Structures are given as structure tokens and as C-alpha cells.
Amino acid sequence: MSSLNKVILIGRVGKDPEVRISKSGIPIAAFPLATSDEPPDETGQRPTQWHNIVLFGKNAEVADKYVKKGMLLLIEGRIKYRKYEDSTGQTRYITEIIGNNMKMLSRKDERPSVEEIKSNNIEPTPIEEPINEEIVKEELSSFEINPEEAITDDDLPF
């Protein structure tokens, strides 16, 4: 029997994507995505789950140009667990969603226009992009999350 690691999330972007270029020249975008699948509690608040999203290549380019805090996105990908050493030498553990497909679901007035997309030669919903596992492993090993910049419910875009 084979195994499957597939995640599909629909949620709101918690902050604008952080984008950088890898040593091998591949764009990498990272941002938090907020989801909630539970009904509101007695105060009207919905419990929120935060997911660390990482995109590579064309999806990262699209995120850099068009994804903004508060936008509604659909992300398809897989779960990746890793550990790293922060700048103080402490071992940290993180769970990330390595996205290979992204669709913008926000209202029309929150998305880029067709003319804007065409002028930048970027597809609004990129086709599923194959991910090179060696590049993911190498690039994520240097990607550090600053615990002082942690997202709280006060940062919710909705």
C-alpha cells in the first residue's frame, strides 16, 4: 500500500508574503494562512488555525506580485515537518505546507485585473508545478522563523 501526503486549504493570508531568491536562483515565498473550520464560540469568535505556507518558482512569483494580507486563497500541497537551529542556537520545530498549486479566491475588487496579469506575463492561477525535493530540503534548511514575529489572533485579516 502506498502513502499520500496531500493538503488542501482555503483561508486568508495573515501577512504579505516574504519572498527571497534561493542560492540556485529559484524564488521562494513564505506567508501564514489562517483557516477556521469550527463554528463561532459564545463570544462570536471563530477558533483560528495558522499554517506556514511555502511556495517555490512560478507560484512564488505570483505570490510576490499579487498576494496581500487578507486575500482568500486556496492552497494545494503537502505537509513538511522540519527542525532548524535559530540564531541563538536553540533547536526549533516547524510544520509547513509546501504548496504546488495556488488559486486566488478573493472578490474581484481584491484581485489583480486581467490587464495587470497579462502585462506581467504571469498566469493568475499557475498550473501545478513539480517541486525538486533536493532544492526544498536545501532551501528550507536556511529558512528561519522569528518567534518574536509570531502571528496572533489580533493579526487576523478578517
C-alpha positions in Angstrom: 0.0 0.0 0.0 1.4 3.4 -0.9 1.0 6.6 1.1 -0.4 10.0 0.4 0.6 13.4 1.8 -1.9 16.0 0.3 -3.3 19.1 1.9 -6.0 21.4 0.5 -6.5 24.6 2.5 -8.8 27.6 1.9 -8.0 30.6 4.1 -7.0 34.2 4.5 -3.4 35.4 4.2 -2.1 36.6 7.6 0.6 38.9 6.2 2.1 39.9 2.9 4.4 37.1 1.5 8.1 37.2 2.3 9.9 36.5 -0.9 13.6 35.7 -1.5 15.7 34.1 -4.2 17.4 30.8 -3.4 21.1 30.2 -3.9 20.2 28.3 -7.1 18.1 31.3 -8.3 14.6 29.9 -7.5 12.1 32.3 -6.0 10.7 31.2 -2.6 7.6 32.9 -0.9 6.5 32.3 2.7 3.4 33.5 4.5 0.9 32.5 7.1 -2.6 31.3 6.2 -5.5 31.4 8.6 -8.2 28.8 8.5 -11.2 28.0 10.7 -13.5 25.0 10.3 -15.3 25.4 13.6 -18.5 27.4 14.3 -18.2 30.7 16.3 -18.0 30.3 20.1 -20.3 32.1 22.5 -18.4 35.4 22.0 -18.8 35.1 18.2 -15.1 34.4 17.7 -14.0 31.5 15.4 -11.0 29.5 16.5 -8.2 30.0 14.1 -5.6 27.6 12.8 -2.4 29.2 11.4 -0.5 27.4 8.6 3.0 28.3 7.4 2.8 28.3 3.5 6.0 28.0 1.4 5.8 28.4 -2.4 8.6 27.9 -5.0 9.1 29.0 -8.6 6.3 30.5 -10.6 3.8 30.2 -7.6 6.3 32.3 -5.5 6.5 34.9 -8.3 2.7 35.1 -8.4 2.5 35.4 -4.6 5.1 38.2 -4.7 3.2 40.3 -7.2 -0.4 39.7 -6.2 -0.9 38.1 -2.8 -1.6 40.5 0.0 -2.7 40.3 3.6 -6.4 39.4 3.9 -6.8 37.7 0.5 -8.7 34.5 0.3 -6.5 31.7 -1.2 -6.8 28.0 -2.0 -3.5 26.2 -1.5 -2.9 22.6 -2.5 0.3 20.9 -1.4 1.8 18.7 1.2 2.8 18.8 4.9 6.5 19.1 5.7 8.0 18.8 9.2 11.4 20.0 9.9 13.7 21.3 12.6 16.3 24.0 12.5 18.6 25.9 14.8 17.7 29.6 15.3 20.2 32.4 15.7 20.5 31.8 19.4 21.4 28.2 18.8 18.1 26.8 20.1 16.5 23.9 18.2 13.1 24.8 16.8 10.5 22.7 15.1 8.1 23.8 12.4 5.3 22.4 10.3 5.0 23.9 6.8 2.7 23.4 3.8 4.8 23.2 0.6 2.3 24.5 -1.9 2.4 23.3 -5.5 -0.9 24.9 -6.6 -2.4 28.2 -5.6 -5.7 29.9 -6.6 -6.8 33.4 -5.7 -10.4 33.2 -4.4 -10.9 36.8 -3.2 -13.6 39.1 -4.5 -12.9 40.6 -7.9 -12.1 44.0 -6.4 -9.4 42.4 -4.2 -7.6 40.6 -7.1 -5.4 41.9 -9.9 -7.1 42.8 -13.2 -6.6 40.7 -16.3 -4.6 43.5 -17.9 -2.3 43.7 -14.9 -1.7 39.9 -15.1 -1.1 40.0 -18.8 1.3 42.9 -18.6 3.4 41.0 -16.1 3.3 37.7 -18.2 2.2 35.7 -15.2 -0.8 33.3 -15.1 -3.3 34.2 -12.4 -3.7 30.5 -11.3 -0.5 28.7 -12.2 -0.7 25.1 -13.2 0.6 22.5 -10.7 4.3 22.9 -10.5 6.6 19.9 -9.9 8.9 20.5 -6.9 12.5 19.4 -6.7 12.9 17.7 -3.3 16.6 18.4 -3.0 16.0 22.2 -3.5 13.2 22.2 -1.0 15.4 20.5 1.6 18.4 22.7 0.9 16.5 26.0 0.9 14.2 25.3 3.9 17.3 24.5 6.0 18.2 28.1 5.9 14.7 29.5 6.4 14.2 30.7 9.9 11.0 31.8 11.6 11.5 34.5 14.2 9.4 33.6 17.2 9.1 37.3 18.1 7.2 37.9 14.9 4.6 35.2 15.7 1.1 35.8 14.4 -1.6 36.3 16.9 -5.4 36.5 16.6 -5.0 40.3 16.7 -3.3 40.0 13.3 -6.3 38.3 11.7 -7.2 39.9 8.4 -11.0 39.3 8.9 
